[in-house]
Every structure is written in C-alpha cells, then in structure tokens.
C-alpha cells in the first residue's frame, strides 16, 4: 500500500430514496482492500440506469455491499489485497464494481479489472465495464449471436445500445436499432447499424418485418420489458432469441399469445449482472479480454462519451440521464 495514501476521500451518497435532490457529497475514510481486492484511485466513474433505480429506492445494492452508487470505474491501482498478485500498484485499469464507484477511491475484485485500452484515456475507459460486461454476456454468451445472423437492440443510442451495435457488427451480424428521434437514429447508423428505426414514428415490429423480408431477426436485446414483449416475439425469426436485461416499461404481461414461441421455437432468456457470483464476472472479464479487448486496442470499437461532470455535480448527471437525451455514456470525473 502506498504510504502517501490519504486518510479520507469524497464520495456520493443518497440521503434517502428520491429524486436527484437526495444526492449528497460526504467525506469518509479511504477503504482498505480485502483478500482478492485492489484499491483504485478513481479518475472517472460511469453513470448508469441502475444508479437511478437505486437512488429512487427500487434497486438496493446486494447484501454486504456499500450503499455508495456506481458500477464502473477507471483509474490507477494504489493498493493490493492479499492474493491480488496478478496486478501491480500503478496499473491503469477499468473495473466492474458491485457498488462504490462514485468516489475518489473504490474497491474492486482483481478478477473484475481489465487493462485500460491503449487508445483510450482513463476517463474514456470508465465508460467500458458496465456496458461491455452486460453486452458481451447477454448478446454473445446468452444470445449466441453468430456471424451472418441479424440483431436488434432497443435504445440504440444509450450506453448499452451504442456498445451492442459495435460488438454485434464486429461479430459479423446485420444490425438494427430502435431510437426515439431522427438524431438518435443517425447516431446509431454512424456506429455501424445497418438500419435504425424511429419507434416514435413507425411500428418497429412492422419495420423489422420489412427490413428482413418477413423473416425477422435472430437475436433481440431488450431493456424496455413488458410493453415490447409481444412485438419482440413477432420480430423474431425461427429459432430466435430474446434477451431481457431490464424492465423500463413494466415486468408483468397479460393476455399474451404464447403460440408463436412454440411455432417459431423461440428462446426467451435474460440476466442481471450486479448480483451474479464473483466467479461469473471473472469469467466474463476473461471472455472480454480474449474477444473484445483486442478490438478496443486496435481502435475498431470505442466507448462513446456524451458528457462528463465533476463528482460533486452527480445531481446534474442524474438529471441528464433521466431526460434520455444523451448519446452514449455519462461519466463523473474526480479531478484526480
């Protein structure tokens, strides 16, 4: 551990469940890494939808985890816990964290850290872990997207969406995205989407049918939930796979015709990331290092950063995310 490590740090905490007004900055002792952990001097942290849900009281951190929000960070390792010997003090990394990212220092499991890709700054690298872990595990592993198949992602201009478009395209898939404005649709096409559908103007299921000559797509990544389920099923091809990762518009469905699931032999699956066992996340990190990180190192894919805010302006970052006006990632920077 560095002898120059400060005793205290700033972090964000939610005073209570509520709107952005409950966000507060506090000063607390710097944590110390336990076995298998590293302490990271945080340069930047990603802001994600689950942070908004946690703030509103609908997504508490897992038992034993800090209540400080933040699921992804980038910075420099300044201390090693017992058994974290594969990393070294001074390493520049980005990391998936279970919580605690909105802080000047944060703990991470050594197995959940990945090296900063050379073309990126540490600020840019903070926009990688949550979205890349999520997209890789759900689109490539659970969705089994293969070269030559077709793929649809909803919310293509979001952090998840912009990542999914790029990874699916480099997987050799034909890529479609939905978005809520012509500007966002253009953004999706710039990232590599073969077509982008403005869901406010057209029925996306009808447009998918048109774009695929009636066949449908092989894989759908959805964050909307119940409001889209019937149309997602209609949009899938024979042997298609729907992967559900969030329920922004409901999680209960009534009066759903299940017949197409049987007739088209569909698979409906999904996952959460935060509460998964440490070993699962380590395996995802290893898959990313093997299959996706070379694309980042070569500059063939990249995180898209919409805006950065100082840590103490986390309220403004949350307000922006709730407008859904962003194209790509929103980050907090510590100034370290």
C-alpha positions as CSV (number, residue, x, y, z in Angstrom):
1,X,0.0,0.0,0.0
2,X,1.3,3.4,-0.9
3,X,2.5,5.4,2.1
4,X,1.1,8.5,0.5
5,X,-2.5,7.2,0.5
6,X,-4.7,9.9,2.1
7,X,-6.8,9.1,5.1
8,X,-10.1,10.5,3.7
9,X,-11.9,10.9,0.4
10,X,-15.0,12.3,-1.1
11,X,-17.9,10.1,-2.1
12,X,-21.5,10.4,-3.2
13,X,-24.4,9.0,-1.0
14,X,-28.1,9.2,-1.3
15,X,-29.6,10.8,1.8
16,X,-32.8,8.9,1.2
17,X,-34.8,7.4,-1.6
18,X,-36.0,10.1,-4.0
19,X,-35.1,12.3,-6.9
20,X,-31.7,13.9,-7.8
21,X,-32.1,16.3,-4.9
22,X,-31.2,13.5,-2.4
23,X,-27.7,13.2,-3.8
24,X,-25.1,14.4,-1.4
25,X,-21.3,14.6,-1.1
26,X,-19.6,13.4,2.0
27,X,-16.1,12.8,3.3
28,X,-15.2,9.4,4.7
29,X,-12.1,7.2,5.4
30,X,-10.4,5.7,2.4
31,X,-11.3,1.9,2.3
32,X,-8.7,-0.8,2.5
33,X,-8.7,-3.8,0.1
34,X,-9.5,-7.2,1.4
35,X,-8.4,-10.6,0.0
36,X,-8.5,-10.7,-3.7
37,X,-9.3,-7.0,-4.0
38,X,-7.5,-3.9,-5.2
39,X,-7.9,-0.2,-4.3
40,X,-8.3,2.1,-7.3
41,X,-7.6,5.8,-7.3
42,X,-10.6,6.7,-9.4
43,X,-10.2,9.1,-12.3
44,X,-13.8,8.6,-13.6
45,X,-16.9,6.6,-12.9
46,X,-19.8,5.7,-15.2
47,X,-23.4,6.8,-14.6
48,X,-25.9,4.1,-15.4
49,X,-29.7,3.4,-15.2
50,X,-29.3,1.1,-12.2
51,X,-27.9,4.1,-10.3
52,X,-31.1,6.0,-11.0
53,X,-33.1,3.0,-9.8
54,X,-31.0,2.7,-6.7
55,X,-31.5,6.4,-5.9
56,X,-35.2,6.0,-6.2
57,X,-35.3,3.1,-3.8
58,X,-36.0,0.4,-6.4
59,X,-32.6,-1.3,-6.7
60,X,-30.7,-1.7,-3.4
61,X,-27.1,-3.0,-3.5
62,X,-26.6,-6.6,-2.7
63,X,-26.3,-7.6,1.0
64,X,-22.9,-6.5,2.4
65,X,-22.1,-4.0,-0.4
66,X,-21.6,-0.3,0.2
67,X,-24.7,1.9,-0.5
68,X,-22.5,4.3,-2.4
69,X,-23.6,4.1,-6.0
70,X,-21.5,3.4,-9.1
71,X,-21.0,0.2,-11.0
72,X,-17.9,1.0,-13.2
73,X,-14.7,2.9,-12.7
74,X,-11.3,3.6,-14.2
75,X,-8.1,4.7,-12.5
76,X,-4.8,3.6,-11.1
77,X,-4.3,0.8,-8.6
78,X,-2.8,2.1,-5.4
79,X,-3.1,-0.8,-3.0
80,X,-3.3,-4.6,-3.3
81,X,-5.2,-7.0,-1.1
82,X,-3.8,-10.5,-0.2
83,X,-3.9,-12.7,-3.3
84,X,-4.3,-9.9,-5.9
85,X,-0.8,-10.6,-7.2
86,X,-1.7,-10.7,-10.9
87,X,-2.0,-6.9,-10.7
88,X,0.5,-4.2,-9.6
89,X,0.4,-0.8,-8.0
90,X,0.4,1.8,-10.7
91,X,-1.5,-0.3,-13.2
92,X,-4.1,1.7,-15.2
93,X,-7.3,-0.3,-15.2
94,X,-11.1,-0.1,-15.6
95,X,-13.2,-2.3,-13.4
96,X,-16.7,-3.5,-12.8
97,X,-17.7,-2.9,-9.2
98,X,-20.7,-4.0,-7.3
99,X,-21.1,-0.5,-5.8
100,X,-19.0,2.3,-4.6
101,X,-17.9,3.8,-7.9
102,X,-19.0,7.4,-7.1
103,X,-15.9,8.1,-5.0
104,X,-12.3,9.2,-5.2
105,X,-11.1,5.7,-4.2
106,X,-13.0,2.4,-4.8
107,X,-12.5,-1.2,-4.1
108,X,-12.7,-3.8,-7.0
109,X,-12.2,-7.5,-7.3
110,X,-8.9,-8.2,-9.0
111,X,-10.6,-10.6,-11.4
112,X,-13.1,-7.8,-12.5
113,X,-10.4,-5.4,-13.6
114,X,-9.3,-5.1,-17.2
115,X,-6.3,-3.0,-18.5
116,X,-7.0,0.4,-20.0
117,X,-7.0,0.0,-23.8
118,X,-4.0,2.0,-25.2
119,X,-6.0,4.3,-27.5
120,X,-8.3,5.5,-24.6
121,X,-7.9,7.9,-21.7
122,X,-8.8,6.7,-18.3
123,X,-11.9,8.9,-18.4
124,X,-13.0,7.2,-21.6
125,X,-12.2,3.7,-20.2
126,X,-14.6,4.4,-17.3
127,X,-17.4,4.1,-19.9
128,X,-16.5,0.4,-20.6
129,X,-17.1,-2.1,-17.8
130,X,-20.8,-2.0,-17.1
131,X,-21.9,-1.8,-20.7
132,X,-19.3,-4.2,-22.1
133,X,-19.7,-6.8,-19.4
134,X,-23.5,-6.6,-20.0
135,X,-23.5,-6.7,-23.8
136,X,-20.8,-9.5,-24.0
137,X,-22.5,-11.8,-21.5
138,X,-26.0,-11.3,-22.9
139,X,-25.5,-10.9,-26.7
140,X,-22.6,-13.2,-27.3
141,X,-22.9,-15.7,-24.4
142,X,-26.7,-15.9,-23.7
143,X,-27.9,-14.7,-27.1
144,X,-25.3,-16.8,-29.0
145,X,-25.2,-14.2,-31.8
146,X,-23.2,-15.6,-34.7
147,X,-21.7,-14.3,-37.9
148,X,-24.3,-13.9,-40.6
149,X,-27.2,-13.5,-38.2
150,X,-29.4,-10.4,-37.6
151,X,-29.6,-8.5,-34.4
152,X,-31.9,-5.8,-33.0
153,X,-31.1,-3.7,-30.0
154,X,-33.7,-1.3,-28.4
155,X,-32.4,2.0,-27.2
156,X,-29.5,2.0,-29.7
157,X,-28.3,5.5,-28.6
158,X,-27.8,4.5,-25.0
159,X,-24.6,3.3,-23.4
160,X,-25.7,-0.3,-23.8
161,X,-27.1,0.3,-27.2
162,X,-24.0,2.0,-28.6
163,X,-21.9,-0.8,-27.3
164,X,-24.2,-3.5,-28.6
165,X,-24.3,-2.1,-32.1
166,X,-20.5,-2.1,-32.3
167,X,-19.9,-5.5,-30.8
168,X,-22.7,-7.1,-32.9
169,X,-21.3,-5.5,-36.1
170,X,-17.8,-6.8,-35.4
171,X,-19.4,-10.2,-34.7
172,X,-20.4,-10.2,-38.4
173,X,-24.2,-9.6,-37.8
174,X,-26.6,-7.5,-39.7
175,X,-27.5,-4.9,-37.0
176,X,-30.8,-3.0,-36.4
177,X,-31.5,-0.5,-33.7
178,X,-34.5,1.5,-32.4
179,X,-34.2,5.0,-31.1
180,X,-36.6,7.9,-30.3
181,X,-35.5,10.6,-32.7
182,X,-34.0,11.1,-36.1
183,X,-30.9,12.4,-34.5
184,X,-30.5,9.3,-32.4
185,X,-31.2,7.1,-35.4
186,X,-28.4,8.8,-37.3
187,X,-26.1,8.3,-34.4
188,X,-26.9,4.5,-34.5
189,X,-26.1,4.4,-38.2
190,X,-22.8,6.2,-37.6
191,X,-21.8,3.5,-35.1
192,X,-22.5,0.8,-37.7
193,X,-26.2,-0.1,-37.5
194,X,-27.5,-1.2,-40.9
195,X,-30.8,0.4,-40.2
196,X,-32.2,2.5,-37.3
197,X,-36.0,2.7,-36.6
198,X,-37.6,5.7,-35.0
199,X,-40.1,4.0,-32.8
200,X,-42.0,7.2,-32.3
201,X,-42.9,7.4,-36.0
202,X,-43.3,3.7,-37.0
203,X,-44.2,0.4,-35.6
204,X,-40.8,-1.3,-35.1
205,X,-42.1,-4.8,-35.5
206,X,-43.5,-3.9,-38.9
207,X,-40.3,-2.2,-39.9
208,X,-38.2,-5.3,-38.8
209,X,-40.5,-7.4,-40.9
210,X,-39.9,-5.1,-43.9
211,X,-36.2,-4.9,-43.4
212,X,-35.8,-8.7,-43.1
213,X,-38.2,-9.6,-45.9
214,X,-40.6,-11.1,-43.4
215,X,-38.0,-13.4,-41.7
216,X,-37.4,-11.5,-38.5
217,X,-34.2,-11.1,-36.5
218,X,-32.2,-13.8,-34.8
219,X,-31.4,-12.0,-31.6
220,X,-33.0,-9.1,-29.7
221,X,-31.5,-7.3,-26.8
222,X,-34.3,-5.5,-24.8
223,X,-34.4,-3.1,-21.9
224,X,-38.0,-2.0,-22.3
225,X,-39.8,-5.0,-20.9
226,X,-43.5,-5.8,-20.9
227,X,-44.6,-3.0,-23.3
228,X,-42.4,-4.6,-26.0
229,X,-42.7,-8.3,-25.4
230,X,-45.5,-9.1,-27.9
231,X,-43.8,-7.1,-30.6
232,X,-40.4,-8.6,-29.8
233,X,-41.8,-12.1,-30.2
234,X,-43.4,-11.0,-33.5
235,X,-40.0,-9.6,-34.6
236,X,-38.0,-12.8,-34.0
237,X,-37.1,-15.3,-36.7
238,X,-37.5,-19.0,-36.4
239,X,-35.1,-20.2,-33.6
240,X,-34.8,-16.5,-32.5
241,X,-33.6,-15.5,-29.1
242,X,-34.9,-12.6,-26.9
243,X,-32.5,-11.5,-24.2
244,X,-34.1,-9.3,-21.5
245,X,-31.8,-7.1,-19.3
246,X,-34.2,-4.5,-17.9
247,X,-37.9,-3.6,-17.5
248,X,-38.1,0.1,-18.1
249,X,-41.7,-0.1,-19.1
250,X,-43.0,-2.9,-16.9
251,X,-42.3,-6.5,-16.0
252,X,-45.8,-8.0,-16.0
253,X,-47.6,-9.1,-19.1
254,X,-51.3,-10.1,-19.5
255,X,-53.2,-11.6,-22.5
256,X,-50.0,-12.7,-24.3
257,X,-50.4,-15.2,-27.1
258,X,-47.7,-17.8,-26.5
259,X,-48.3,-19.8,-29.7
260,X,-45.5,-18.0,-31.7
261,X,-43.0,-19.1,-29.1
262,X,-43.8,-22.8,-29.9
263,X,-44.3,-22.4,-33.6
264,X,-41.0,-20.4,-34.1
265,X,-39.1,-22.4,-31.4
266,X,-38.1,-19.2,-29.7
267,X,-35.9,-18.8,-26.6
268,X,-36.6,-16.1,-24.1
269,X,-33.9,-15.5,-21.6
270,X,-32.2,-12.7,-19.7
271,X,-29.9,-12.0,-16.8
272,X,-28.8,-9.5,-14.2
273,X,-25.2,-8.6,-13.6
274,X,-24.8,-6.9,-10.3
275,X,-25.8,-9.9,-8.0
276,X,-24.0,-12.6,-10.0
277,X,-21.2,-14.6,-8.3
278,X,-17.7,-13.2,-8.4
279,X,-16.6,-16.2,-10.5
280,X,-19.2,-15.5,-13.2
281,X,-18.0,-11.9,-13.5
282,X,-14.4,-13.0,-13.7
283,X,-15.3,-15.4,-16.5
284,X,-17.0,-12.6,-18.4
285,X,-13.9,-10.4,-17.9
286,X,-11.7,-13.2,-19.3
287,X,-14.0,-13.5,-22.3
288,X,-13.8,-9.8,-22.9
289,X,-10.0,-9.8,-22.7
290,X,-9.9,-12.6,-25.2
291,X,-12.5,-11.5,-27.7
292,X,-13.4,-7.8,-27.3
293,X,-10.4,-6.0,-25.8
294,X,-8.3,-6.6,-29.0
295,X,-10.9,-4.6,-30.9
296,X,-10.6,-1.7,-28.4
297,X,-6.8,-1.9,-28.5
298,X,-6.9,-1.6,-32.3
299,X,-9.4,1.2,-32.2
300,X,-12.0,-0.8,-34.2
301,X,-14.6,-0.2,-31.5
302,X,-14.8,2.6,-28.8
303,X,-16.9,3.9,-26.0
304,X,-19.0,6.9,-26.9
305,X,-18.9,9.6,-24.2
306,X,-21.8,12.1,-24.2
307,X,-20.9,14.2,-21.2
308,X,-18.7,14.4,-18.1
309,X,-19.5,16.0,-14.8
310,X,-17.3,16.7,-11.7
311,X,-18.1,14.2,-8.9
312,X,-19.8,16.9,-6.9
313,X,-22.2,17.5,-9.8
314,X,-23.6,14.0,-9.7
315,X,-27.1,15.5,-9.4
316,X,-26.7,17.1,-12.9
317,X,-25.5,13.8,-14.3
318,X,-28.6,12.0,-13.0
319,X,-30.9,14.8,-14.3
320,X,-29.4,14.4,-17.7
321,X,-29.8,10.6,-17.7
322,X,-33.4,10.9,-16.8
323,X,-34.1,13.1,-19.8
324,X,-32.8,10.3,-22.1
325,X,-31.3,13.0,-24.3
326,X,-27.8,11.6,-24.1
327,X,-26.0,9.7,-27.0
328,X,-23.7,7.2,-25.3
329,X,-22.2,7.4,-21.8
330,X,-22.4,9.9,-19.0
331,X,-19.4,10.0,-16.6
332,X,-18.4,11.5,-13.3
333,X,-14.7,12.7,-13.1
334,X,-12.9,13.1,-9.7
335,X,-10.2,15.5,-10.9
336,X,-7.5,13.1,-9.6
